[in-house]
Amino acid sequence: MTSVKSWGNYPDFPQSSFPVLWQDSLQATQAVAIDTQGHTLAIGQARSYGDSCLAVSDRVLEMRPLRRFVSADWEKGQIIAEAGVTLEELLRVCLPRGWFVPVTPGTRFATLGGCVANDVHGKNHHVRGTFGHHVLSFGLHRSDRGYQECSLATHPELFAATIGGLGLTGVLLWVKVQLMPVSSSTLTVKQQRFANLDEFFALSTQLDHEHEYAVAWVDCLAKGEALGRGVYLAANHATTEFAAPTFTLKKPREFPAFPSFSWVNAPSVKLFNGAYWHKYPKTLTEVSQGISEYFYPLDHIAHWNRMYGKRGFQQYQCVIPESVAPVVIREILKSISDFGQASFLAVLKRCGDAASPGMLSFPMRGTSLALDFPQSGELDAQLFPWLDRLVHESGGRLYPAKDAHMSGESFRLAYPEWQQVERLRDPQLLSRFWQRILPES
């Protein structure tokens, strides 16, 4: 038994974890984890930022030991693997055979179970939707119903509730995924810095539809005419002749133990943002990059979350509807800049119109903005309430997997299908996030 926290290290509720070593040992392990507390929750790599991966009992089922590959059809590009398998482990197996994960978040350390539970999205939502679009079936264990195999054809309601369902509908045991074919392990990347938010939307409108992937980094401290300046990065898989692409990784540098204060502050972020923005060309330039470099730059530093200090950090990720995105995103960035709060991890991308398969899936047609802030009392007291108002009045919503502050009322308005998920929730599974957003009885 070990102790774990969420990736943001906030809120501070250390979890005692009970490893599930085999699929058929889950029931016994779950009984031990629940003990007298009544509830538990399955956890993978604890890469969720807020409290959606924290059990109200502070006792979780560690699913990482379930990391075996069950079967694969390399003609069709379909693979079945246990829920504790990470994307890195999957890529090491499928990439040399000419297949790639169709949707990947910004870390290769997420597990398949976590990708389903949070219905993760990536830099190609405008092309392939969310991870859930490529899930063919999965095995789910419920304390009240036992083993359930779910797909669009079998238990379809439970299938939809589990995709993006934050691990509340049962414990995922295995996942069957449809992979996408690729002919190279490298990407052809077009990059250009832009001077303001208007230039981002112009570049995005012009180039997103021509590329599998598109994303932008934004300098959230920029003001005036430079408000929203940043770097645009669009990419396609290289079309060179297939030659067993490999997933090469450099050994990540280790961030030391948590410092007593955050290394992320206004002066340090201002220096970083200026240097990073000037690093990129003024005109559209094409370069070649590896998979790890383009998709997982932060994974090059092990435990990078420690740079925020012992108090941790909160991520604020929202999506704003297409029709009002330019205006609302501008107001959000202006508010952050005026507030003077530092976030050097500021990611801007546009989402497509593919209907999300899960009841609580986050993306919708519009623009997503994600920002990381060192934890402080001013976030919840001043900045976040104002940002929440901008988001919700625009018809937007926040990402539960990254959240540690959203009010229950805001969540229930943004995700009206929460009641179906609550109805299908496994009675022994309850997170601190879900307890926070449930209406008072």
N, C-alpha and C positions, 0 to 999 in steps of 0.2 A: 504494500500500500504506500503510495506516494502522495505528495501535496502539489496541486497545480492551480494556476490562476488563468484568467482570460488573457489574451494577447495584449490588451491595453493596460493590464495590471490595475484596472479600475472598473467597477467598485471592488473593494478589498474584501473578497470572500474566498479564502483559500479552500480548495476542494480536496477531500480525501478520495483518492481514486482506487477502484477495485478492478484489476485487470481481468478481462474476459479472454481466456486462452484458446477456447474452442467454441464453435457454434453450439454444440450440445451441452456446454457448461454454463451457458448464459443464464438459464433459469435459476440455477443454484447460486451463481455469483450475484444475481440481482436480489435474491432473498437476503443475502448477507449485507449487501450495500444498503438496502432499505432499512433493515433492522427494525428499530422502533420509530423511525422518523416518518415512514409512510410513503416517501417519494425518493426518486433518484432521477438520473438523466444520463444518456450515453454521450461520451465525449471522444473526439479523435485526437487531433494535434492541438486542440485549444487555440485555434487561430481566429476564432470569433473575437471581436474587439471588446464588446461590452459584457452584458450579463445574460445573453441568450444561451450561453453554454454553461451557466452556473446553476446547479440544482438548489432548490430552496432548502434542502436538507444538508447541503454542502458535502454530499456523498455521491460520487459519479461512477459510472461504468466506463472503464478505460478500454476502448475498442481497438486501439493500435495493434495489440497482438494478433488480431484477425487480419493478417496481411498476406493471405495465400491467393494465388491465382487458381481458379477452378477449371476454366476451359477457354478456348479461343478458336474462332473460325477466321483464319487469315485470308480466305477468299472474300468473305463478306466484310471483314474488318469489325467483327463483333467479339467482345471479350467479357467474360464473367470473372469477377474478382471479389474478394471479401471486402467489407466496408472499411477496414483499417488500412488498405493499400493507399499509398500516397500517389499524387500525380507524377512525382519524380520516378517512383518505382514502375508506374504504368508506362511512362515514356521510355524508360530503359528497355522495356520489353517490346513495345509496339513500334517505336521509331525505326529501329534497324530493319523492320519488315515493311516499311513504307506507309505507316499509319500514324496519325497524330490525334491528340485530344481535340475534339471539335470546339470546345469552349474551355478556356482556362482563366482562373483569376490571377492576381499578381503574385502568387506564391506557388511554388511547386510542392510545398510541404502540406497542402490541404489533402485530406483523405477523401476517398470516394463517398463515404457516408456523409462527410461534411459538405461536399459539393452538392449532394442531393438535398440534404436538410436545409441548406441555405439557398438552393437553386442559384448557384453562383453565375455571374456573367463575366464577360471579358471585354477585350478590345474589338470584338467582332459581333456584337449584339445586332447591329444593323444588317448582318448577313445570316447569322445562324441562331439568333435568339439566345436563350439561356441554356445552362447545362441540362436542365430537365427535358429540353426538346430532344435530347439524344439518349435519354434513358429508356431502354426497352422494357425492362422489368426489374424487380428487386424482391428479395426475401425480407420479411418483416416479422419480428416476434412481438406479440402483445401479451401482457400479463392476463388479460381477460379472454382472449380468443386463441392463444397459442400461435403457431406458425401460419403466416399468410403470404402467399406469392401474389404480387400485385403487378398489374400492367393496365394498359388502356382497355383491354378486353376482360380482365379478371380483377374484380374489386376496383373498378375505375374511380369511385369516389375516394377510397382510401389512398389510391395511387396519387390523385391530385392533391389531397390534403397533406401527404407526406413530402411531396416535392415542394421545397420552400417552407415546410411545416415545422422547422426549428427543432426537429428531433422529438416532437411531442406525441406523435401518433403510434409509436412503437420503436423498437430497437432494430435498426438496419443491420442485416447479416451479410448480404452480398448484393452486388449491383451488376446488371448487364448493360453495357454501353455500346452504342454504335460509334465507331471511330471514323475519321476522315482521311482520305488518301493524300499523301504528299510525295513529292519527288526529290526533295532536298532537305537537308538539316539546317539550311541557312534561309534568311529572309532578305528580300530586297526592300530597303527602307528609304522612304522619302522624308526628309526632315527640313524644317524651316522655322526660324523664330518669327513670331508675329508681334506687332507693336501694340495691339490693343484687342479688346474683345470682338469688335466688329471684324477685324481681320481673321480672327479664329473662325467665326461663323462663315465668312467668305471662303476660307480654305476648306473648311469641313464640307460645305455645300458643293464645292468644286471637285473634291478628291475622295471623299468618303466612299462614294458608290463605286469607285474604281479599285478599291482596295479591300482585302479581306479584313484588315485590322486598321483601326484609326484611334488615336488618343492624343491628348495634349497635356502638358504640364503648364501650370499657371503660377505667375508671381503674384501671390495674394496681398503683398504689401505695396504693390505699385499703385500710384494715385494719378488723378487728373487725366490727361490725354493718354497716359500709359496704362490706365486701369485695365486689368485683364491681359496684360502682355504675357507671352509665354512661348512654348515650343510645340510645334505640331509634328507628329510622327505617324506616318501611314506606312503600311507594309503588306506585301504579298509573299507567300512562300516562293522561293526561287524555282525556276522551271528547268534547271539543269537536269541532265539525264540522271535517273535514279541510280544511286550507287551506295546502298545500305547506309543511310544517314545515321549519325550517332549523336547521342546527347552528351556533349562534353561539358564538364563542370570543373571549375576551379574550386579548390578547397576554400570555403568561406573564412573570412577573417572573423575572429571572435571578439565581440564587444565585451569589455570587462564587466565586472559585477555592477549592479545598479549604483550610479553615483548618488550623492546626497541631494543634488540639485539637477534640474533639467539642463542638458546641453542645448536644447532647442529654445531659443529666446529671440526677441526682436533683433538685437545686434547681429547674432550669428546667422539668423535666417536672411537678413538683409544682405550680408556679405555673400552667402551661398547663392541666393537668388540672382544677384547681379552677375556673379561669375558664371553661373549655369546658363543664364540667358545669352550672354555674350559668346559663350562657347559655340553656339550654333549659327549656321550661315543665314544671311539675310534673304537669300533666294533659295528656291527649292533645289535640294541636292540629294542625289541618290547614293546610298552606301549599302554595304553588305554587313549583316549582323547575324550572330548565332541566336538560337532559340533562347538560351539562358540570358543573354545580354538584352534582348528585346522584351521578353515577357517577365523576367524575374530579376531585375536589377537589385532589389533590396535583399534578395536571398544571398547576395555575395557577402553580406555581413550577418553572421550568426547572432541572434538575440539583439537585433537592431532596436527592438522596443525598449531596451534598457537606457537608451540615450535620453529618454524623457525623465529619468530619475525614479525614485521609489514611489512617488505619488502617481506615476503612470500618465496616461493620456486618453483623450476621447477622440474618436473620429466622428466627423459630421458628414454624412453622405446623403444627399437628396437627389431626386429626379424631378425636373420641372417640365410640364407639358410643352410640346413643340411650339404652340401658338404664342406663348408668352415667355419662352425661355430666354431670348436675348435681353429682354427688359428685366426680368426677375434675377437672372444670374448676375447682371450688372449691379443691381441693388444689393445682392448678397455680397459680392466682392467689395463693393464700396463700404458696406457696413463693417466687414472684416478689416479692411484697410484703415478705416477711421478708428476702429476699436484698438488697433495696434497689436492685435494678437498674432503670434507667429505660427505659420504652418508652411514648412518647406515641402511637405508632401501634399501637393494640391493637384488633383487629377480631374480633367474635364474631358468628357466624351459624349457623343450623341448616341442615343438608343434608337433602335428600329421599331417597326410596328408589329413585329411578331407577337401574337398573344401569348402571354406567359402560361405555361402548363399548370403551375401550382396555384393554389388558392391564395397563398400569401407571398407570391413571387414579387420581387421589388421592381424590376425594370418596366417601363412603359415608353411609348413614343415620346421622346423629349431629350433633354440634356441633363446628364448626371454630373454632379460636382462632389468630390470627396476631399476632405481636409482633416488633418490631424493637429490637435492642440494639446499642449502640456496641460495636465489637470490643474484647475484652480477654481476657487469658489466663484470667480467672476463669470466663468463659462455658463454655469447653470442659472446664475442670478441675473446676468445682463445680456450676454451675446446670444446664447441659444434661444431664449424666449423670443427675441426679435427675429432671428432667422426662422424659427418655427412658424411665426406669424406669416412671414413672406412666403414660405413654402406652402403652407396649408391654404392661404387665401388664393394662391395661384392654381390650386388643384393638384399640387405635387405631393410627395411623400418621402419619408425617411426609410433607410435600410435597416431592418431589425437586427441583422447580423453584426452591424457596426455600432449599434445604439446602446447608450447607457443612461439616457435621460428622458426619452420621449414620454409624454403623458398618455394615460390610457385612453382618454377621449380622442386625442389626435390619432392614435393608432387605429382605434375602432372606426373612425371616420374614413381613414385612408385605406383600410383593409376590411371592407364590409363582410367578407367571407370568413372572418375570424370565428363567427359563431359555429360554422360548419366544422372548423378545425377543433374548436372546443368540444363539440359534440362527439367528434371522433378521437379525441385525445385519450391516450392510454391512461387509466386512472392512477397508475403508479409513477407516471412521468410528469414532472413539473419543474420549470425553470424559474429563476428569479425574474427574468424578463416577463414571462407569461403571468406570473403572480402580480407583477406591477401594472400590467395593462388590463387585467380583468376588472369588470365593473364591481363596485362594492355591493355586496348582497344585503 
